[in-house]
Amino acid sequence: MSDGLRNPYIAFEGAEVEYSEFVHGLRGVTLHVEKGEFAFFVGPTGAGKSTLLKLLTREVRASKGRVLFHGRDITRLPLRDVPMLRREMGIVPQDFALLPRKRVWENVAYAMRAVGATRREVRRRVPEILERVNIGHRADAFPAELSGGEQQRVAIGRALINNPSLLIADEPTGNLDPAHSWEIMELLKQLNIRGTTVLVA
C-alpha cells in the first residue's frame, strides 16, 4: 500500500462508520491502495473488515471522512449513481449468492445481461470466463450440484464477467476446507498477476 504521496487508486481518508452514539463500525481509517495491488484486510470478527469493503461498494455510507475510487469521492455519490459505480467492480459476497434454479453458465450470463450485453456477447464471453476460473467443465450444473469451491469459482467468474479493474472478495474462503481455500487464493493470485486489483477480507 502506498504512502499516499501520489493520487491512489483507492483511498480511505479518516473514514468512520457510526451506527449510533455508542456503536461504531469503523473509527478514523486512513489507507491507500494502488492499482494492481493485492491487499488483505485481517482481524477478528467485528474488527470492521466487511464494513471497510462495504464503504467502497457504497452498501454502507461513511459518517465522517472520505472514500475515493479512481480519484472520485464516492462518499457523496448520489444513490442513483451507485449501480454504475458497482459495475466498475467485481464483488464476491460471503455466501456466493448464486441463483439456485439457473445453471452455472446462466448464473454468469445473468450478470452480463443485467448490464445490457447482447446474446452474441454473452455467448462469446461466458465460456471464456468459465475457463478462466476453471469451472467450464461444470457449465451445465446447478449450484446445488457443485462443491463449495466450485460455487466460489462461479461467484468469482460472475464478478469478472464485465471485466472490472477491481475485485472485492469478502471472506472468499470462509465456507471452504483448506484444500479448496488454497485453490481459491491461487485463483485470486493469478487474476492479480493479470492486472486486476484484488481486495480480500
MOBELBEL-V717871 format. One line per field, one symbol per residue. ss: DSSP state (2 for helix, 1 for strand, 0 for the rest). burial: 1 if it has 24 or more other ideal C-beta (glycine too) atoms within 12 Angstrom, else 0. A space follows every 50 residues. Layout:
BEGIN
ss: ???
burial: ???
END
This chain:
BEGIN
ss: 00000000011111111100000111111111100001110000000022 22222220000001111110011222002222222220111100000000 00122222222222000022222222222222000222000122200222 22222222220000011110000000022222222222222220001111 0
burial: 00000001111100111000000011001111101011111000000111 11111111111110111110000110100000001111111111010110 00111111111110000000010011001101111001101010010111 11111111111111111111111001000100111011001100011111 1
END
